[in-house]
């Protein structure tokens, strides 16, 4: 070994030991006769002191070393004199007095600072191009280490619960239902293609038919979706499936996993046990979103019925044309400046709303507990009756000093506007406790939703999800009212996982495929294998998948999932280090029986 210890482990108790360290030069301070080298490896940083009088050769080498040179040091551990300790370093009580300093490899000057305050705001594109340098920085390295530990604990948990870890193919068949598939051309079978799995969904269900009973996998998934800031074309899921279970069994298992994991990797406290359970309808009503952040209150309130005859036409129109009038309270916001109040209107415009009405509760209620109009600062109260004001005050629960914000529009616009406004208020009014993990389950999702563009019903989760037993009868007659045996697990407002109890009868599976507009031929071509498999004794089964990147990012407090991936792609799906995707040469294409359509490329570059 080229080192006897790592750079993070030496302590006072090691004083006097002869050691050899090796790592990267984090920083060098030259005090003439004395040179201090901060040596860094994955485990930490150790200060090395080189004295020119005692070790002239070592001193000469040390003076030539530069940032990111790979350096080996032989020397003796020395307790630092009182007053010279560094409490910020785990090794800060000691230093190593060098006898020998050897430069193992030189380094070019890195394109950005890897340590010190200037390392904090380096352009991400540059960091991605030199990812191997970026990963040397402790903050990123710690995320990768945390990810390793989380995956290890997950594996241990499932081994202990009798699960089998089974790999499923990466080269599959294209059966798009949801996102777009990435396809891989076959050389041997001209004109034919494999597809990369969007998830191992069908394979894990077939493993249940095969009698494996408890399966899990840390599975790579690929989705050719339109890219968004925090989306990656490939990502990793904890994927699992169980036979002979119902919704509560999956929930109990995953709850146990998350409690175990949180205890092992996070100093934060779980806000509520058992995890709260909210129906989809309730989540939409109270939070405007199906992944509510429960770290704070500020539930939405609904006054649609109370303003149907309002003198304020914006409310009245929305209430009588099938829309909604709902609001949220900004605690203590009554005397925000006029500019800030107008800012809320601009904020909700991003989500399609025309504006946000505001009412500041500046005065106190009367003896009867009701708020007169002159206790309220607002441009709209003059159009409202006392009964309407009473309804707003009661349903919002606002108190003197609070601000009420109301949006009137189509339900979907109201929901999006207020869900985001609520989060904004949570941040601005400092209502979010950074030290809690607020888990919850969202249940009773609709099974189907109507796709206006394609004029057909489609599965909300995926087409293998079962309807609730009592709802099967209404699949054909009232598809929009059918609820699914589906569940999502939410952490601090992020959906970290979702799953369902599956359809396990071939007749019901065929019914569902027909309901979402597939013809007999399409069903046969794309899903014949699963319909057939279900004819050979499929056990009742269900499962779930959790997004590993999201889970790690939440535990790491990382701003982006890219920060918890070793080699992520940009938001545009490119790898800046490898410069992928890239053209391949003509011969490769010819072997694959593929021709790039130059006319398409021309059109694309022109547009
Ligand atoms: N395959 C689903 C997904 O990737 C999860 C599941 O239903 O188990 O979202």
Boltz pocket constraint, residues with backbone or C-beta under 6 A from the ligand:
constraints:
  - pocket:
      binder: B
      contacts: [[A, 198], [A, 199], [A, 200], [A, 201], [A, 240], [A, 498], [A, 499], [A, 500], [A, 543], [A, 544], [A, 545]]
      max_distance: 6.0
